[in-house]
Amino acid sequence: MAGIYIHIPFCKQACHYCDFHFSTNTGLKTNMVKMLCKELILQQNYLGKETSIKTIYFGGGTPSLLSTAELEMILETIAAHYHLDLEELTIETNPDDLHKTKLNDLLALGFDRLSIGIQSFSDEVLKFYNRTHSAAESLDCIKKARQTGFDKLSIDLMYGFPAADHQLWERDLKQAILLEPGHISSYCLTIESGTALGNWAEKGKFNPASEDFNADQFELMQKRLEDAGYIQYEISNFGQPAAFAIHNSNYWKGIPYLGIGPSAHSFDGRSRQHNLAHNAKYIKALQNGQIPYEKDILSQDDMLNEYLLTALRTIWGVDLTMVKKRFGLDLLQDKSPFIQALTKDHLIHIENNHLVLTRQGKLLADHIAEKLFV
């Protein structure tokens, strides 16, 4: 089994925090869709011809900018060249794109899960982030999506907005819980070089929130969402019991996937590759029958370290039996002093021979994983 990720590298405008690959120039959109389809055809054997495709995920960028015909062209190309046994078909969307006609079209195309980029229910925060929608549009699109027939809804929130206290974040969490989406993804506002926020910070025009402030908001989020019945099944992802994201969960479990489009990454179980992050050059290369990518062959140590990094972030944790069998490493023995110290500090525990982070340990997930690396 495997998944396919389609990167749609276009947005209406640039959010002030975003450093993903995208362009606000949609003049290349028609040719881009054609080349996405061409790459899908050229890569049809990447995962193995008989491999079942369980999930398809349209990310970006803003995939909801594509027309119904453009989305249909991509889906038809996948159906014609891949063995589909779909369990989940997701598209990332912006609230202001989800009008009634768009929702009906997405449902008719077979999409069964919407990932909606809300970020905040505060117009003040949305304006600061340079989002294209309002808080009212967020509430309205969720209502319309349910009326259309979408049962699987995921919303994105962002914490770490610099403020005097946590009231804005409390209100965002309260509103999200009242809406009862099956899934909530939440990420900390990070200041990246080359973004508007990054430039403001470098010039002293913007002061990011402190690490302690962000940690307090992370812990507040954990408590509020868990009290509301959500399970933190990955550091940044909360789901009701039957609403975990299948596509992203497969990433964290090391299941192969094919990434299509500029900047998209792929993993076949032994190597990783990533496409060129440049729209015009990507299109030109595909027009010449070439896929512009770089490939990295993974060593056993690379694969183990990647597994430790991703598995520790999840509710399932690190499978100690699998690590010993596949990689020949007895973590409990080789990393004994460190694991004992973490256990004593209530940052980690062992459950059914799995190494699992505690709620407090999740704040230090990446640091702990690095200490376990070989």
RODO-2510 file (C-alpha; in nm, 4 decimals, decimal comma):
residues 374
     n   res          X          Y          Z
     1     m     0,0000     0,0000     0,0000
     2     a     0,1063     0,3580    -0,0600
     3     g    -0,0142     0,7156    -0,0983
     4     i     0,0099     0,9958    -0,3528
     5     y     0,0680     1,3604    -0,2640
     6     i    -0,0074     1,6304    -0,5225
     7     h     0,1505     1,9719    -0,4631
     8     i    -0,0461     2,2636    -0,6067
     9     p     0,2002     2,5566    -0,5926
    10     f    -0,0363     2,8535    -0,6208
    11     c    -0,1963     3,0931    -0,3725
    12     k    -0,4094     3,4071    -0,4030
    13     q    -0,1672     3,5964    -0,1819
    14     a     0,1299     3,5258     0,0430
    15     c     0,0613     3,4635     0,4107
    16     h     0,3127     3,6546     0,6205
    17     y     0,4489     3,3407     0,7905
    18     c     0,4601     3,0915     0,5026
    19     d     0,7839     2,9552     0,3573
    20     f     0,6294     2,6674     0,1616
    21     h     0,6850     2,6639    -0,2138
    22     f     0,4103     2,8563    -0,3931
    23     s     0,3509     3,1433    -0,6339
    24     t     0,0803     3,4078    -0,6476
    25     n     0,1238     3,4183    -1,0263
    26     t    -0,1406     3,1774    -1,1543
    27     g    -0,0550     3,2386    -1,5190
    28     l     0,1229     2,9021    -1,5290
    29     k    -0,1681     2,7118    -1,3737
    30     t    -0,2968     2,5494    -1,6939
    31     n     0,0462     2,4244    -1,7995
    32     m     0,1223     2,3188    -1,4428
    33     v    -0,1798     2,0905    -1,4289
    34     k    -0,0796     1,9314    -1,7596
    35     m     0,2734     1,8693    -1,6303
    36     l     0,1446     1,7279    -1,3012
    37     c    -0,0458     1,4750    -1,5095
    38     k     0,2634     1,4059    -1,7193
    39     e     0,4728     1,3449    -1,4075
    40     l     0,2057     1,1088    -1,2762
    41     i     0,2347     0,9061    -1,5964
    42     l     0,6159     0,9067    -1,5928
    43     q     0,6206     0,7993    -1,2279
    44     q     0,3548     0,5290    -1,2509
    45     n     0,6050     0,2526    -1,1668
    46     y     0,7777     0,4373    -0,8817
    47     l     0,5735     0,2616    -0,6138
    48     g     0,5384    -0,0657    -0,8042
    49     k     0,2734    -0,1226    -1,0687
    50     e     0,0563    -0,3445    -0,8488
    51     t     0,0886    -0,1348    -0,5328
    52     s    -0,2505    -0,0290    -0,4008
    53     i    -0,2956     0,3443    -0,3585
    54     k    -0,4852     0,3909    -0,0338
    55     t    -0,4717     0,7684     0,0004
    56     i    -0,4452     1,0764    -0,2200
    57     y    -0,3725     1,4162    -0,0699
    58     f    -0,3853     1,7512    -0,2522
    59     g    -0,1680     2,0049    -0,0673
    60     g    -0,0006     2,3310    -0,1422
    61     g    -0,0167     2,6116    -0,1904
    62     t    -0,3912     2,6230    -0,2224
    63     p    -0,5365     2,3250    -0,4124
    64     s    -0,8882     2,4681    -0,3872
    65     l    -0,7774     2,7327    -0,6401
    66     l    -0,7929     2,4682    -0,9130
    67     s    -1,1077     2,4469    -1,1204
    68     t    -1,3278     2,1401    -1,1146
    69     a    -1,2019     2,0452    -1,4617
    70     e    -0,8379     2,0737    -1,3511
    71     l    -0,8916     1,8601    -1,0425
    72     e    -1,0831     1,6072    -1,2513
    73     m    -0,7977     1,5865    -1,5039
    74     i    -0,5501     1,4989    -1,2283
    75     l    -0,7801     1,2440    -1,0653
    76     e    -0,8576     1,0789    -1,3984
    77     t    -0,4850     1,0512    -1,4738
    78     i    -0,4277     0,8788    -1,1403
    79     a    -0,7197     0,6429    -1,1967
    80     a    -0,5904     0,5499    -1,5427
    81     h    -0,2332     0,4709    -1,4352
    82     y    -0,2489     0,3521    -1,0739
    83     h    -0,4169     0,0708    -0,8847
    84     l    -0,6636     0,2489    -0,6591
    85     d    -0,8102     0,1095    -0,3396
    86     l    -0,8843     0,4431    -0,1787
    87     e    -0,9544     0,4870     0,1889
    88     e    -0,9140     0,8652     0,1923
    89     l    -0,9132     1,1490    -0,0631
    90     t    -0,8178     1,4825     0,0947
    91     i    -0,7894     1,8354    -0,0377
    92     e    -0,6513     2,1370     0,1462
    93     t    -0,8809     2,4361     0,1160
    94     n    -0,9213     2,7962     0,2222
    95     p    -1,2536     2,9040     0,3770
    96     d    -1,3163     3,1721     0,1150
    97     d    -1,2968     2,9128    -0,1647
    98     l    -1,5648     2,6881    -0,0169
    99     h    -1,8808     2,8294    -0,1680
   100     k    -2,1750     2,5992    -0,2328
   101     t    -2,0888     2,5195    -0,5964
   102     k    -1,7263     2,4404    -0,5103
   103     l    -1,8295     2,2091    -0,2283
   104     n    -2,0770     2,0234    -0,4477
   105     d    -1,8126     1,9827    -0,7180
   106     l    -1,5515     1,8517    -0,4727
   107     l    -1,7965     1,5981    -0,3356
   108     a    -1,8926     1,4875    -0,6875
   109     l    -1,5236     1,4376    -0,7727
   110     g    -1,4923     1,1921    -0,4854
   111     f    -1,3193     1,4012    -0,2206
   112     d    -1,4296     1,2721     0,1176
   113     r    -1,2105     1,4813     0,3487
   114     l    -1,1530     1,8564     0,3641
   115     s    -0,8544     2,0107     0,5396
   116     i    -0,9523     2,3726     0,5997
   117     g    -0,6863     2,6358     0,6682
   118     i    -0,8600     2,8423     0,9329
   119     q    -0,5538     2,9338     1,1472
   120     s    -0,7576     3,1584     1,3785
   121     f    -1,1146     3,2675     1,4476
   122     s    -0,9929     3,6207     1,5226
   123     d    -1,0107     3,8788     1,2436
   124     e    -0,7260     4,0676     1,4121
   125     v    -0,4985     3,7644     1,3918
   126     l    -0,6083     3,6723     1,0391
   127     k    -0,5286     4,0243     0,9181
   128     f    -0,1854     4,0062     1,0819
   129     y    -0,1191     3,6724     0,9082
   130     n    -0,2428     3,8204     0,5752
   131     r    -0,5006     3,5466     0,5322
   132     t    -0,7605     3,5901     0,2572
   133     h    -1,0645     3,4978     0,4675
   134     s    -1,2524     3,6323     0,7676
   135     a    -1,3601     3,4610     1,0884
   136     a    -1,7203     3,4696     0,9667
   137     e    -1,6225     3,2886     0,6456
   138     s    -1,4562     3,0164     0,8536
   139     l    -1,7751     2,9479     1,0469
   140     d    -1,9871     2,9655     0,7334
   141     c    -1,7737     2,7252     0,5276
   142     i    -1,7851     2,4557     0,7954
   143     k    -2,1623     2,4833     0,8111
   144     k    -2,1902     2,4636     0,4307
   145     a    -1,9458     2,1726     0,4091
   146     r    -2,1591     1,9683     0,6475
   147     q    -2,4777     2,0617     0,4632
   148     t    -2,3149     1,9476     0,1374
   149     g    -2,2367     1,6065     0,2855
   150     f    -1,8758     1,6253     0,4037
   151     d    -1,8441     1,4222     0,7227
   152     k    -1,4636     1,4275     0,7481
   153     l    -1,3512     1,7777     0,8323
   154     s    -1,0092     1,8827     0,9574
   155     i    -0,9219     2,2375     1,0551
   156     d    -0,5793     2,3982     1,0894
   157     l    -0,5081     2,6310     1,3797
   158     m    -0,1940     2,8243     1,4657
   159     y    -0,0686     2,9146     1,8113
   160     g     0,2156     3,1435     1,9151
   161     f     0,0595     3,4733     1,8036
   162     p     0,2429     3,7290     2,0197
   163     a    -0,0003     3,8785     2,2688
   164     a    -0,0130     3,9959     2,6283
   165     d    -0,1894     3,6803     2,7429
   166     h    -0,3551     3,3614     2,6180
   167     q    -0,7108     3,4926     2,5782
   168     l    -0,7079     3,4927     2,1970
   169     w    -0,5802     3,1345     2,1900
   170     e    -0,8374     3,0310     2,4518
   171     r    -1,1124     3,1742     2,2319
   172     d    -0,9785     2,9972     1,9230
   173     l    -0,9721     2,6637     2,1051
   174     k    -1,3202     2,7165     2,2474
   175     q    -1,4622     2,7997     1,9037
   176     a    -1,2898     2,5016     1,7435
   177     i    -1,4314     2,2660     2,0055
   178     l    -1,7820     2,4099     1,9618
   179     l    -1,7643     2,3355     1,5875
   180     e    -1,6779     1,9692     1,6599
   181     p    -1,4602     1,8903     1,3575
   182     g    -1,3362     1,5334     1,3633
   183     h    -0,9763     1,6460     1,3334
   184     i    -0,7666     1,9465     1,4366
   185     s    -0,4088     2,0169     1,3285
   186     s    -0,2265     2,2893     1,5166
   187     y     0,1165     2,4347     1,4492
   188     c     0,3298     2,6920     1,6259
   189     l     0,3893     3,0204     1,4461
   190     t     0,7525     3,0052     1,3384
   191     i     0,9526     3,2957     1,2027
   192     e     1,1204     3,1861     0,8794
   193     s     1,3831     3,3787     0,6862
   194     g     1,2498     3,5258     0,3632
   195     t     0,8921     3,5620     0,4874
   196     a     0,7276     3,8927     0,5751
   197     l     0,7436     3,8084     0,9462
   198     g     1,1067     3,7067     0,9106
   199     n     1,1922     4,0380     0,7462
   200     w     1,0044     4,2348     1,0122
   201     a     1,1807     4,0454     1,2907
   202     e     1,5230     4,1103     1,1346
   203     k     1,4457     4,4822     1,1185
   204     g     1,3161     4,4922     1,4757
   205     k     0,9596     4,5691     1,3646
   206     f     0,8174     4,2488     1,5128
   207     n     0,8898     4,0634     1,8344
   208     p     0,8055     3,6909     1,8237
   209     a     0,6537     3,5217     2,1259
   210     s     0,8963     3,3594     2,3679
   211     e     0,9563     2,9841     2,3841
   212     d     0,7926     2,9758     2,7277
   213     f     0,4851     3,1565     2,5930
   214     n     0,4567     2,9081     2,3060
   215     a     0,5064     2,6131     2,5412
   216     d     0,2260     2,7413     2,7636
   217     q    -0,0042     2,7637     2,4614
   218     f     0,0931     2,4122     2,3524
   219     e     0,0067     2,2738     2,6962
   220     l    -0,3173     2,4728     2,7039
   221     m    -0,4094     2,3220     2,3671
   222     q    -0,3339     1,9703     2,4924
   223     k    -0,5576     2,0140     2,7951
   224     r    -0,8518     2,1809     2,6214
   225     l    -0,8623     1,9407     2,3263
   226     e    -0,8098     1,6265     2,5325
   227     d    -1,0818     1,7392     2,7759
   228     a    -1,3096     1,7750     2,4708
   229     g    -1,2461     1,4142     2,3644
   230     y    -0,9685     1,4633     2,1096
   231     i    -0,6682     1,2313     2,1072
   232     q    -0,3239     1,3802     2,0445
   233     y    -0,2119     1,1015     1,8153
   234     e     0,0808     1,3075     1,6821
   235     i     0,2514     1,6150     1,8247
   236     s     0,0576     1,8573     1,6028
   237     n    -0,2528     1,6492     1,5319
   238     f    -0,5630     1,5782     1,7365
   239     g    -0,8457     1,3548     1,6256
   240     q    -1,1630     1,2016     1,7518
   241     p    -1,1161     0,8222     1,7780
   242     a    -1,2355     0,7418     1,4250
   243     a    -1,1021     1,0553     1,2554
   244     f    -0,7234     1,0201     1,2488
   245     a    -0,5742     1,1303     0,9139
   246     i    -0,4859     0,8122     0,7249
   247     h    -0,2530     0,9765     0,4711
   248     n    -0,0413     1,1617     0,7256
   249     s    -0,0422     0,8675     0,9669
   250     n     0,1103     0,6589     0,6899
   251     y     0,3927     0,9133     0,6580
   252     w     0,4744     0,8677     1,0242
   253     k     0,4578     0,4904     0,9950
   254     g     0,7132     0,4864     0,7119
   255     i     0,4728     0,3750     0,4391
   256     p     0,5904     0,4695     0,0852
   257     y     0,4380     0,7612    -0,1001
   258     l     0,4812     0,9433    -0,4292
   259     g     0,5018     1,3218    -0,4344
   260     i     0,4016     1,5035    -0,7533
   261     g     0,4700     1,8680    -0,8366
   262     p     0,7342     2,1334    -0,7638
   263     s     0,9052     2,0796    -0,4235
   264     a     0,7166     1,7520    -0,3638
   265     h     0,8974     1,4733    -0,1779
   266     s     0,8728     1,0970    -0,2401
   267     f     0,9746     0,7893    -0,0398
   268     d     0,9932     0,4335    -0,1762
   269     g     1,1113     0,2605     0,1400
   270     r     1,4816     0,2797     0,0508
   271     s     1,5380     0,6295    -0,0817
   272     r     1,3928     0,9775    -0,0782
   273     q     1,3714     1,2228    -0,3626
   274     h     1,2481     1,5779    -0,3924
   275     n     1,1429     1,7770    -0,6953
   276     l     1,2833     2,1140    -0,7955
   277     a     1,1026     2,3979    -0,6151
   278     h     1,0619     2,6271    -0,9170
   279     n     0,7380     2,6387    -1,1154
   280     a     0,8694     2,7510    -1,4554
   281     k     1,1736     2,5207    -1,4487
   282     y     0,9577     2,2287    -1,3351
   283     i     0,7195     2,2830    -1,6267
   284     k     1,0017     2,3197    -1,8801
   285     a     1,1731     2,0005    -1,7617
   286     l     0,8515     1,7978    -1,7852
   287     q     0,7777     1,9414    -2,1299
   288     n     1,1146     1,7925    -2,2283
   289     g     1,0211     1,4584    -2,0755
   290     q     1,2418     1,4962    -1,7669
   291     i     1,1486     1,4988    -1,3979
   292     p     1,3649     1,7578    -1,2172
   293     y     1,4512     1,5873    -0,8891
   294     e     1,7359     1,4975    -0,6563
   295     k     1,7614     1,1571    -0,4903
   296     d     1,9065     1,0472    -0,1570
   297     i     1,9788     0,6799    -0,0894
   298     l     1,9124     0,6112     0,2776
   299     s     2,1559     0,4116     0,4888
   300     q     2,0303     0,1830     0,7659
   301     d     2,1262     0,4512     1,0172
   302     d     1,9348     0,7138     0,8171
   303     m     1,6221     0,4981     0,8126
   304     l     1,6492     0,4225     1,1844
   305     n     1,6948     0,7878     1,2768
   306     e     1,4015     0,8921     1,0581
   307     y     1,1873     0,6257     1,2212
   308     l     1,2860     0,7407     1,5707
   309     l     1,2132     1,1044     1,4833
   310     t     0,8672     1,0384     1,3406
   311     a     0,7548     0,7488     1,5617
   312     l     0,8308     0,9358     1,8830
   313     r     0,5932     1,2119     1,7718
   314     t     0,3008     0,9687     1,7619
   315     i     0,0733     0,8041     2,0136
   316     w     0,2121     0,4652     1,9062
   317     g     0,5723     0,5507     1,9887
   318     v     0,8878     0,3574     1,8989
   319     d     0,8404    -0,0175     1,8517
   320     l     1,1400    -0,1572     2,0395
   321     t     1,0874    -0,5100     1,9084
   322     m     1,0824    -0,3891     1,5470
   323     v     1,3929    -0,1740     1,5986
   324     k     1,5858    -0,4707     1,7353
   325     k     1,4670    -0,7055     1,4601
   326     r     1,5127    -0,4684     1,1644
   327     f     1,8111    -0,2614     1,2740
   328     g     1,9827    -0,4900     1,5247
   329     l     1,9702    -0,2251     1,7966
   330     d     1,8563    -0,2849     2,1537
   331     l     1,7598     0,0700     2,2474
   332     l     1,6881    -0,0130     2,6102
   333     q     2,0404    -0,1476     2,6460
   334     d     2,2359     0,0850     2,4170
   335     k     2,0655     0,4027     2,5402
   336     s     1,9952     0,2805     2,8930
   337     p     2,1237     0,5798     3,0985
   338     f     1,9376     0,8319     2,8804
   339     i     1,6107     0,6350     2,8765
   340     q     1,6288     0,5798     3,2524
   341     a     1,6769     0,9534     3,3070
   342     l     1,3799     1,0345     3,0811
   343     t     1,1638     0,7826     3,2646
   344     k     1,2630     0,9265     3,6016
   345     d     1,1735     1,2766     3,4794
   346     h     0,8325     1,1515     3,3551
   347     l     0,9112     1,2445     2,9948
   348     i     0,8814     0,8943     2,8526
   349     h     0,7370     0,5564     2,9463
   350     i     0,7458     0,2035     2,8081
   351     e     0,4122     0,0547     2,7093
   352     n     0,3798    -0,2894     2,5452
   353     n     0,7479    -0,2687     2,4488
   354     h     0,6970     0,0686     2,2836
   355     l     0,8809     0,3847     2,3853
   356     v     0,6110     0,6518     2,4220
   357     l     0,6403     1,0186     2,5158
   358     t     0,4363     1,1530     2,8046
   359     r     0,2392     1,4761     2,7690
   360     q     0,5360     1,6690     2,9115
   361     g     0,7789     1,4782     2,6901
   362     k     0,6018     1,5924     2,3765
   363     l     0,7385     1,9424     2,4303
   364     l     1,0889     1,7971     2,3878
   365     a     1,0148     1,5394     2,1164
   366     d     1,2805     1,6424     1,8644
   367     h     1,5490     1,6846     2,1313
   368     i     1,4751     1,3402     2,2753
   369     a     1,4779     1,1794     1,9298
   370     e     1,8169     1,3325     1,8488
   371     k     1,9637     1,1866     2,1681
   372     l     1,8445     0,8425     2,0549
   373     f     1,9982     0,8757     1,7082
   374     v     2,2772     0,6403     1,6043
***
